[in-house]
């Protein structure tokens, strides 16, 4: 549909050669694994293009060797912004700053090496859970239960993965 709207012809007759070329190819790919998982992914990609930014297609196989170096695109820097700072909303940024400061300060209140390591495990657990629920770096697409179309399954999946993080952190704390 996008190809017809931009060129006036079906994709078999004429391919789009604008910024939408890669998106149209991905939308019309025969292999389901190579297409977008949902409309939200497509919307994000279109948003990046409209903002004048490009990013690496996360679904490409990392082992692929490119002969033509011009195919490489810059990495989306917005993807690496920590939760709480993505929308540039001042109250959320203030709360995130306070929370990250408190978490970081846990490293300095330790009186022994074991207590320091325990604090690091707890910080890692808290950050891991927050990354799952805020979908940092699109992590939910890599977790099958958290990537379901059904909201209830997605929510339960996030809680199951969070429980796994808590259990793993508890196991690490027992080792210390």
Backbone as a chain_set.jsonl record, in Angstrom:
{"seq": "XXXXXXXXXXXXXXXXXXXXXXXXXXXXXXXXXXXXXXXXXXXXXXXXXXXXXXXXXXXXXXXXXXXXXXXXXXXXXXXXXXXXXXXXXXXXXXXXXXXXXXXXXXXXXXXXXXXXXXXXXXXXXXXXXXXXXXXXXXXXXXXXXXXXXXXXXXXXXXXXXXXXXXXXXXXXXXXX", "coords": {"N": [[0.824, -1.188, 0.0], [1.927, 1.259, 0.857], [3.898, 1.511, -1.067], [2.382, 1.8, -3.405], [1.096, 4.197, -2.818], [3.272, 5.956, -2.772], [4.635, 5.628, -5.215], [2.718, 5.149, -7.115], [2.456, 2.78, -8.365], [2.287, -0.845, -8.297], [4.317, -2.879, -6.123], [5.631, -4.889, -7.514], [5.847, -3.831, -10.029], [7.227, -1.353, -9.821], [9.714, -0.329, -7.599], [9.877, 1.528, -4.567], [12.122, 4.204, -4.139], [12.779, 5.901, -2.106], [13.182, 7.208, 1.252], [11.492, 5.423, 2.439], [11.96, 2.968, 1.358], [13.334, 0.712, 2.603], [11.569, 0.138, 4.687], [9.21, -0.525, 3.328], [10.088, -2.804, 1.971], [10.566, -4.471, 4.169], [7.976, -4.677, 5.213], [6.687, -6.081, 3.197], [7.997, -8.459, 3.017], [8.457, -11.911, 2.371], [9.045, -13.827, 4.316], [7.87, -14.346, 7.539], [9.327, -13.887, 9.859], [11.052, -11.888, 9.137], [9.484, -9.671, 8.827], [7.754, -6.856, 10.375], [6.88, -7.248, 13.812], [4.6, -6.163, 14.904], [2.251, -3.42, 14.609], [3.136, -1.33, 16.131], [5.939, -1.46, 16.104], [6.387, -0.806, 13.419], [5.356, 1.792, 13.424], [7.202, 3.059, 15.146], [9.53, 2.893, 13.608], [8.786, 4.446, 11.386], [8.468, 6.867, 12.701], [11.115, 7.439, 13.427], [12.23, 7.879, 10.921], [10.78, 10.102, 10.055], [11.72, 11.965, 11.852], [14.171, 12.363, 10.853], [16.22, 10.633, 11.445], [18.2, 7.637, 11.342], [18.478, 4.13, 11.971], [19.962, 1.016, 13.044], [18.671, -1.908, 11.675], [17.176, -3.9, 13.888], [16.483, -6.542, 13.62], [18.12, -7.789, 11.838], [20.474, -10.291, 11.034], [23.309, -10.608, 13.024], [25.591, -11.799, 12.109], [25.799, -11.335, 9.443], [27.661, -10.39, 6.661], [28.579, -7.449, 5.149], [29.256, -6.335, 1.943], [29.129, -3.858, 0.764], [29.807, -0.955, 2.305], [28.183, 1.249, 2.553], [25.664, 0.481, 3.246], [25.427, 0.425, 5.962], [23.884, 1.909, 8.771], [23.438, 4.661, 11.027], [23.358, 4.224, 14.603], [20.411, 4.373, 16.56], [20.286, 6.836, 18.828], [18.422, 7.536, 20.71], [17.387, 5.192, 21.646], [19.034, 4.326, 23.65], [18.652, 5.934, 25.807], [18.029, 6.26, 29.221], [15.257, 4.877, 31.093], [12.736, 7.178, 32.039], [13.868, 9.447, 31.079], [13.285, 9.624, 28.418], [11.039, 10.954, 27.273], [11.439, 13.615, 27.719], [10.054, 14.864, 29.774], [9.697, 16.895, 32.427], [8.863, 16.348, 35.261], [8.996, 13.498, 35.311], [11.664, 13.119, 34.658], [12.887, 14.281, 36.869], [12.049, 12.589, 38.982], [13.192, 10.19, 38.056], [15.894, 10.897, 38.158], [16.276, 11.188, 40.929], [15.728, 8.553, 41.797], [17.72, 7.059, 40.385], [19.972, 8.245, 41.528], [19.723, 7.474, 44.211], [19.935, 4.679, 43.899], [22.548, 4.53, 42.869], [23.943, 5.559, 45.016], [23.883, 3.464, 46.824], [26.114, 1.968, 46.295], [28.118, 3.258, 47.653], [27.636, 3.103, 50.352], [28.364, 0.76, 51.417], [30.121, -1.265, 53.745], [31.804, -3.359, 53.578], [33.424, -5.716, 51.358], [31.694, -7.828, 50.619], [29.185, -6.731, 51.286], [29.137, -4.627, 49.467], [29.075, -6.089, 47.037], [26.619, -7.387, 47.399], [24.923, -5.158, 47.349], [25.339, -4.364, 44.699], [24.173, -6.527, 43.326], [21.508, -6.221, 44.122], [20.958, -3.684, 43.037], [21.29, -4.301, 40.333], [19.158, -6.102, 40.056], [16.902, -4.443, 40.529], [17.194, -2.575, 38.435], [17.024, -4.325, 36.233], [14.386, -5.28, 36.421], [13.011, -2.86, 36.123], [13.791, -2.239, 33.526], [12.543, -4.259, 32.092], [9.804, -3.675, 32.483], [9.659, -1.092, 31.429], [10.374, -1.487, 28.86], [13.013, -1.15, 27.892], [15.451, -0.677, 25.421], [13.929, -2.186, 23.718], [13.429, -4.65, 24.883], [11.333, -6.369, 25.481], [10.511, -7.543, 23.11], [12.253, -9.581, 22.792], [11.568, -11.382, 24.665], [9.457, -14.0, 24.882], [6.854, -14.347, 26.265], [6.335, -11.749, 27.106], [5.916, -10.453, 24.797], [3.497, -10.9, 23.654], [0.324, -10.489, 21.943], [-1.935, -10.248, 23.483], [-2.983, -8.364, 26.217], [-3.218, -9.228, 28.892], [-1.682, -11.607, 28.926], [0.786, -10.507, 28.251], [1.249, -8.852, 30.495], [1.274, -10.73, 32.604], [3.437, -12.2, 31.676], [5.533, -10.307, 31.926], [5.576, -10.115, 34.722], [6.299, -12.75, 35.356], [8.887, -12.904, 34.224], [10.074, -10.943, 35.79], [9.867, -12.115, 38.292], [11.594, -14.236, 37.845], [14.004, -12.805, 37.63], [14.184, -11.841, 40.251], [14.397, -14.271, 41.676], [16.799, -15.268, 40.588], [18.523, -13.222, 41.437], [18.282, -13.584, 44.195], [19.463, -16.09, 44.401], [22.097, -15.404, 43.672], [22.682, -13.696, 45.812], [22.663, -15.539, 47.903], [24.933, -16.978, 47.303], [26.89, -15.195, 47.951]], "CA": [[0.0, 0.0, 0.0], [2.806, 2.433, 0.898], [4.568, 1.602, -2.355], [1.407, 2.344, -4.355], [0.872, 5.598, -2.475], [4.448, 6.792, -3.053], [5.071, 5.523, -6.613], [1.571, 5.03, -8.011], [2.489, 1.462, -8.996], [2.459, -1.999, -7.417], [5.731, -3.123, -5.812], [6.206, -5.751, -8.555], [6.099, -3.005, -11.21], [8.241, -0.343, -9.527], [10.01, -0.226, -6.178], [10.084, 2.848, -4.012], [13.547, 4.476, -3.929], [12.916, 6.983, -1.133], [13.507, 6.761, 2.609], [10.585, 4.345, 2.822], [12.316, 1.748, 0.624], [13.618, -0.406, 3.514], [10.347, -0.167, 5.44], [8.29, -1.21, 2.41], [10.631, -4.151, 1.752], [10.357, -5.262, 5.372], [6.534, -4.927, 5.328], [6.231, -7.015, 2.164], [8.874, -9.618, 2.995], [7.742, -13.184, 2.376], [9.302, -14.493, 5.591], [7.21, -13.69, 8.67], [10.347, -13.485, 10.823], [11.725, -10.691, 8.647], [8.541, -8.547, 8.843], [7.519, -6.262, 11.686], [6.066, -8.084, 14.692], [3.322, -5.499, 15.138], [2.139, -2.075, 14.048], [3.914, -0.417, 16.973], [7.306, -1.453, 15.57], [6.34, -0.041, 12.169], [5.157, 3.191, 13.794], [8.471, 3.55, 15.672], [10.456, 3.055, 12.486], [8.328, 5.605, 10.62], [8.751, 8.047, 13.519], [12.542, 7.722, 13.308], [12.495, 8.438, 9.59], [10.21, 11.447, 10.021], [12.587, 12.83, 12.646], [15.426, 12.508, 10.135], [17.241, 9.748, 11.996], [18.157, 6.25, 10.912], [19.035, 3.219, 12.969], [20.228, -0.334, 12.564], [17.514, -2.804, 11.732], [17.52, -4.813, 14.976], [16.138, -7.924, 13.316], [19.097, -8.374, 10.926], [21.406, -11.222, 11.649], [24.57, -9.931, 13.299], [26.684, -12.479, 11.409], [25.768, -10.978, 8.033], [28.785, -9.566, 6.241], [28.183, -6.542, 4.094], [30.34, -5.942, 1.049], [28.983, -2.436, 0.535], [29.772, -0.308, 3.613], [27.175, 2.308, 2.568], [24.426, -0.067, 3.783], [25.374, 0.604, 7.401], [23.197, 3.115, 9.207], [23.832, 5.037, 12.383], [22.545, 3.647, 15.672], [19.477, 5.305, 17.154], [20.775, 7.21, 20.146], [17.286, 7.619, 21.633], [17.125, 3.869, 22.201], [19.9, 4.093, 24.801], [18.31, 6.858, 26.889], [17.472, 5.518, 30.348], [13.847, 5.138, 31.402], [12.516, 8.395, 32.814], [14.42, 10.585, 30.352], [12.99, 9.497, 26.987], [10.011, 11.874, 26.786], [11.813, 14.979, 28.108], [9.009, 15.357, 30.657], [10.466, 17.322, 33.599], [8.608, 15.59, 36.503], [9.512, 12.132, 35.179], [13.123, 13.207, 34.697], [13.265, 14.562, 38.246], [11.862, 11.355, 39.744], [14.208, 9.241, 37.601], [17.19, 11.342, 38.685], [16.322, 10.854, 42.351], [15.807, 7.091, 41.928], [19.048, 6.604, 39.949], [20.938, 8.722, 42.526], [19.612, 6.591, 45.377], [20.511, 3.384, 43.527], [23.996, 4.694, 42.743], [24.514, 5.794, 46.344], [24.013, 2.186, 47.505], [27.477, 1.468, 46.097], [29.049, 3.933, 48.548], [27.313, 2.897, 51.766], [28.836, -0.566, 51.819], [31.273, -1.242, 54.657], [32.695, -4.483, 53.272], [33.367, -6.169, 49.968], [30.463, -8.619, 50.447], [28.044, -5.823, 51.301], [29.204, -3.926, 48.184], [28.598, -7.017, 46.012], [25.182, -7.56, 47.617], [24.268, -3.949, 46.846], [25.373, -4.409, 43.232], [23.165, -7.507, 42.89], [20.19, -5.611, 44.329], [20.823, -2.626, 42.025], [21.063, -4.988, 39.057], [17.8, -6.653, 40.064], [15.955, -3.341, 40.39], [17.305, -2.049, 37.064], [16.516, -5.337, 35.301], [12.919, -5.264, 36.471], [12.518, -1.608, 35.519], [14.009, -2.32, 32.077], [11.504, -5.13, 31.532], [8.508, -2.986, 32.48], [9.701, 0.109, 30.582], [10.756, -1.95, 27.528], [14.291, -0.54, 27.544], [16.109, -1.296, 24.263], [12.961, -3.09, 23.091], [13.735, -5.965, 25.477], [10.153, -7.247, 25.508], [10.43, -8.303, 21.853], [13.142, -10.74, 22.909], [10.986, -12.251, 25.68], [8.226, -14.485, 24.24], [5.598, -14.062, 26.973], [6.14, -10.306, 27.212], [5.732, -9.93, 23.438], [2.224, -11.407, 23.168], [-0.647, -9.464, 21.586], [-2.919, -10.16, 24.554], [-2.474, -7.543, 27.314], [-3.124, -10.029, 30.11], [-0.525, -12.497, 28.777], [1.964, -9.638, 28.312], [1.441, -8.421, 31.881], [1.698, -11.914, 33.362], [4.788, -12.509, 31.21], [6.473, -9.378, 32.577], [5.696, -10.509, 36.127], [7.049, -14.01, 35.418], [10.293, -12.589, 33.999], [10.539, -10.212, 36.973], [10.041, -13.118, 39.337], [12.837, -14.932, 37.502], [15.111, -11.921, 37.994], [14.252, -11.833, 41.719], [14.92, -15.584, 42.106], [18.214, -15.319, 40.205], [19.231, -12.312, 42.345], [18.338, -14.25, 45.502], [20.485, -17.137, 44.288], [23.4, -14.743, 43.732], [22.894, -13.201, 47.176], [22.989, -16.696, 48.741], [26.321, -17.345, 47.024], [27.783, -14.235, 48.607]], "C": [[0.872, 1.257, 0.0], [3.516, 2.621, -0.434], [3.636, 2.217, -3.393], [1.178, 3.823, -4.08], [2.049, 6.487, -2.861], [4.895, 6.74, -4.514], [3.906, 5.501, -7.59], [1.503, 3.667, -8.687], [2.676, 0.382, -7.946], [3.946, -2.274, -7.247], [6.404, -4.014, -6.859], [6.554, -4.953, -9.806], [7.228, -2.009, -10.988], [8.444, -0.252, -8.032], [10.237, 1.225, -5.784], [11.576, 3.045, -3.768], [13.764, 5.63, -2.96], [13.322, 6.411, 0.214], [12.656, 5.577, 3.057], [10.947, 2.996, 2.193], [12.517, 0.545, 1.552], [12.378, -0.825, 4.297], [9.373, -0.947, 4.571], [8.777, -2.635, 2.158], [10.385, -5.043, 2.964], [8.875, -5.609, 5.547], [6.072, -6.017, 4.366], [7.103, -8.259, 2.065], [8.061, -10.908, 3.106], [7.874, -13.884, 3.722], [8.69, -13.701, 6.739], [8.23, -13.159, 9.674], [11.047, -12.187, 10.427], [10.808, -9.473, 8.601], [8.446, -7.978, 10.247], [6.619, -7.177, 12.506], [4.684, -7.495, 14.9], [3.375, -4.087, 14.565], [2.96, -1.072, 14.852], [5.364, -0.327, 16.495], [7.38, -0.63, 14.288], [6.209, 1.438, 12.475], [6.46, 3.796, 14.309], [9.45, 3.827, 14.544], [10.084, 4.274, 11.636], [8.617, 6.901, 11.377], [10.229, 8.435, 13.403], [12.863, 8.372, 11.964], [11.963, 9.863, 9.504], [11.052, 12.437, 10.805], [13.953, 13.003, 12.001], [16.542, 11.638, 10.657], [17.083, 8.365, 11.397], [18.752, 5.392, 12.003], [19.205, 1.846, 12.358], [18.961, -1.158, 12.692], [17.851, -3.898, 12.723], [17.28, -6.269, 14.635], [17.151, -8.579, 12.377], [20.042, -9.279, 11.687], [22.754, -10.533, 11.82], [25.739, -10.57, 12.56], [26.741, -12.137, 9.923], [26.959, -10.074, 7.722], [28.354, -8.728, 5.061], [29.407, -6.199, 3.239], [30.328, -4.432, 0.851], [28.812, -1.736, 1.884], [28.715, 0.793, 3.678], [25.845, 1.811, 3.108], [24.301, 0.139, 5.281], [24.717, 1.93, 7.73], [23.631, 3.425, 10.621], [22.864, 4.434, 13.399], [21.652, 4.735, 16.249], [19.908, 5.599, 18.582], [19.649, 7.321, 21.162], [17.008, 6.273, 22.292], [17.918, 3.628, 23.48], [19.616, 5.043, 25.967], [17.599, 6.079, 27.984], [16.0, 5.847, 30.563], [13.717, 6.338, 32.342], [12.998, 9.635, 32.087], [14.028, 10.604, 28.871], [12.036, 10.567, 26.467], [10.34, 13.339, 27.052], [10.719, 15.647, 28.925], [9.657, 15.626, 32.007], [10.141, 16.543, 34.878], [9.147, 14.156, 36.444], [11.034, 12.126, 35.254], [13.62, 13.461, 36.121], [13.157, 13.308, 39.115], [12.93, 10.328, 39.36], [15.585, 9.618, 38.146], [17.342, 10.979, 40.157], [16.5, 9.343, 42.54], [17.189, 6.581, 41.522], [20.128, 7.053, 40.945], [20.921, 7.831, 43.764], [20.236, 5.228, 45.081], [22.038, 3.464, 43.475], [24.642, 4.874, 44.113], [24.655, 4.501, 47.149], [25.418, 1.606, 47.36], [28.433, 2.047, 47.142], [28.762, 3.714, 50.024], [27.786, 1.548, 52.281], [30.071, -0.434, 52.7], [32.24, -2.389, 54.407], [32.514, -4.875, 51.801], [32.081, -6.95, 49.699], [29.225, -7.731, 50.404], [27.984, -5.021, 49.993], [28.656, -4.806, 47.06], [27.095, -7.271, 46.151], [24.407, -6.354, 47.1], [24.247, -3.919, 45.323], [24.332, -5.381, 42.679], [21.77, -6.909, 43.013], [19.942, -4.501, 43.304], [20.552, -3.253, 40.66], [19.663, -5.551, 38.953], [16.777, -5.545, 39.832], [15.988, -2.78, 38.973], [16.756, -3.038, 36.042], [14.994, -5.335, 35.26], [12.374, -3.992, 35.844], [12.715, -1.62, 34.004], [12.961, -3.201, 31.41], [10.19, -4.362, 31.418], [8.501, -1.724, 31.628], [10.129, -0.21, 29.154], [12.032, -1.271, 27.031], [14.984, -1.354, 26.456], [15.231, -2.378, 23.625], [13.133, -4.527, 23.599], [12.541, -6.905, 25.437], [9.999, -8.05, 24.22], [11.309, -9.54, 21.883], [12.616, -11.758, 23.927], [9.614, -12.716, 25.198], [6.93, -14.136, 24.965], [5.305, -12.573, 27.046], [5.873, -9.667, 25.856], [4.399, -10.378, 22.845], [1.274, -10.253, 22.846], [-1.68, -9.24, 22.678], [-2.308, -9.419, 25.753], [-2.286, -8.344, 28.597], [-1.902, -10.951, 30.063], [0.77, -11.692, 28.873], [2.282, -9.243, 29.749], [1.921, -9.581, 32.749], [3.119, -12.303, 32.967], [5.833, -11.609, 31.854], [6.665, -9.737, 34.047], [6.481, -11.81, 36.271], [8.541, -13.747, 35.219], [10.879, -11.827, 35.189], [10.764, -11.16, 38.134], [11.322, -13.921, 39.096], [14.061, -14.114, 37.871], [15.294, -11.91, 39.51], [14.84, -13.149, 42.224], [16.407, -15.695, 41.784], [19.042, -14.424, 41.128], [19.348, -12.925, 43.736], [19.373, -15.352, 45.522], [21.88, -16.535, 44.375], [23.708, -14.238, 45.141], [23.242, -14.35, 48.126], [24.435, -17.14, 48.523], [27.311, -16.428, 47.742], [27.73, -14.5, 50.086]], "O": [[0.611, 2.202, -0.745], [3.717, 3.75, -0.882], [4.058, 3.066, -4.178], [1.077, 4.619, -5.014], [1.854, 7.643, -3.235], [5.476, 7.706, -5.01], [4.084, 5.802, -8.77], [0.603, 3.415, -9.489], [3.161, 0.647, -6.846], [4.746, -1.943, -8.122], [7.612, -3.91, -7.073], [7.446, -5.339, -10.562], [8.087, -1.833, -11.853], [7.484, -0.115, -7.274], [10.725, 2.034, -6.573], [12.234, 2.147, -3.243], [14.815, 6.27, -2.985], [13.757, 5.263, 0.303], [13.049, 4.82, 3.946], [10.297, 1.99, 2.476], [11.943, -0.519, 1.322], [12.166, -2.013, 4.539], [8.777, -1.923, 5.027], [7.977, -3.569, 2.132], [10.04, -6.216, 2.822], [8.549, -6.714, 5.981], [5.168, -6.788, 4.687], [6.96, -9.037, 1.122], [7.087, -10.972, 3.857], [6.91, -14.473, 4.212], [8.966, -12.51, 6.89], [8.024, -12.102, 10.271], [11.572, -11.473, 11.282], [11.277, -8.359, 8.366], [8.988, -8.545, 11.195], [5.708, -7.806, 11.97], [3.708, -8.227, 15.054], [4.418, -3.629, 14.099], [3.427, -0.073, 14.305], [5.949, 0.755, 16.482], [8.316, 0.145, 14.091], [6.881, 2.259, 11.85], [6.796, 4.926, 13.953], [10.116, 4.862, 14.524], [10.954, 5.039, 11.22], [8.969, 7.913, 10.771], [10.556, 9.617, 13.294], [13.669, 9.299, 11.888], [12.621, 10.737, 8.94], [11.098, 13.619, 10.465], [14.805, 13.711, 12.537], [17.707, 11.88, 10.341], [15.99, 7.964, 10.997], [19.463, 5.897, 12.873], [18.664, 1.55, 11.293], [18.268, -1.101, 13.708], [18.708, -4.738, 12.452], [17.824, -7.152, 15.299], [17.073, -9.783, 12.133], [20.357, -9.037, 12.852], [23.282, -9.946, 10.875], [26.782, -9.935, 12.402], [27.636, -12.601, 9.217], [27.224, -9.11, 8.442], [27.821, -9.25, 4.082], [30.457, -5.823, 3.76], [31.381, -3.8, 0.779], [27.783, -1.905, 2.539], [28.377, 1.235, 4.776], [24.968, 2.622, 3.405], [23.203, 0.042, 5.829], [24.952, 2.94, 7.067], [24.133, 2.555, 11.331], [21.702, 4.171, 13.089], [22.077, 5.879, 16.409], [19.896, 4.715, 19.439], [19.896, 7.212, 22.363], [16.45, 6.227, 23.388], [17.517, 2.811, 24.309], [20.273, 4.96, 27.004], [16.67, 5.321, 27.706], [15.549, 6.95, 30.256], [14.477, 6.49, 33.299], [12.598, 10.75, 32.424], [14.413, 11.524, 28.149], [12.197, 11.042, 25.342], [9.583, 14.22, 26.644], [10.479, 16.846, 28.791], [10.119, 14.696, 32.668], [11.075, 16.1, 35.546], [9.695, 13.661, 37.429], [11.625, 11.224, 35.848], [14.649, 12.922, 36.531], [14.064, 13.002, 39.89], [13.506, 9.673, 40.229], [16.353, 8.745, 38.55], [18.402, 10.521, 40.584], [17.324, 8.907, 43.344], [17.774, 5.761, 42.229], [21.092, 6.324, 41.179], [21.971, 7.477, 44.299], [20.974, 4.685, 45.903], [22.732, 2.579, 43.974], [25.754, 4.401, 44.348], [25.47, 4.444, 48.069], [25.861, 0.835, 48.212], [29.435, 1.42, 47.485], [29.569, 4.103, 50.868], [27.619, 1.237, 53.46], [30.95, 0.389, 52.445], [33.35, -2.408, 54.94], [31.593, -4.429, 51.116], [31.446, -6.756, 48.662], [28.327, -7.946, 49.591], [26.897, -4.767, 49.472], [27.874, -4.344, 46.229], [26.381, -7.361, 45.153], [23.353, -6.509, 46.483], [23.259, -3.501, 44.721], [23.682, -5.089, 41.676], [20.941, -7.069, 42.116], [18.841, -4.391, 42.764], [19.686, -2.788, 39.919], [19.043, -5.492, 37.891], [15.873, -5.705, 39.011], [14.94, -2.537, 38.374], [16.094, -2.636, 35.085], [14.393, -5.383, 34.188], [11.384, -4.035, 35.114], [11.893, -1.069, 33.272], [12.538, -2.923, 30.288], [9.537, -4.396, 30.375], [7.443, -1.318, 31.147], [10.236, 0.693, 28.324], [12.111, -0.865, 25.871], [15.09, -2.576, 26.559], [15.732, -3.354, 23.067], [13.0, -5.487, 22.841], [12.719, -8.121, 25.366], [9.413, -9.132, 24.239], [11.124, -10.452, 21.078], [13.15, -12.861, 24.041], [8.692, -11.904, 25.111], [5.987, -13.667, 24.327], [4.14, -12.174, 27.049], [5.629, -8.463, 25.777], [4.194, -10.244, 21.638], [1.402, -9.166, 23.409], [-2.242, -8.149, 22.784], [-1.246, -9.8, 26.245], [-1.299, -8.155, 29.309], [-1.171, -11.063, 31.047], [1.735, -12.132, 29.498], [3.437, -9.291, 30.173], [2.859, -9.433, 33.532], [3.918, -12.692, 33.819], [6.889, -12.078, 32.278], [7.781, -9.674, 34.563], [7.253, -11.958, 37.218], [9.371, -14.292, 35.947], [12.035, -12.036, 35.557], [11.737, -11.026, 38.875], [12.044, -14.244, 40.039], [15.048, -14.657, 38.368], [16.422, -11.962, 40.002], [15.694, -13.141, 43.11], [17.189, -16.162, 42.612], [20.13, -14.809, 41.556], [20.387, -12.804, 44.385], [20.078, -15.541, 46.514], [22.75, -17.073, 45.059], [24.843, -14.335, 45.61], [24.028, -14.164, 49.054], [25.086, -17.62, 49.45], [28.42, -16.835, 48.09], [28.401, -13.817, 50.86]]}, "num_chains": 1, "name": "protein.A"}
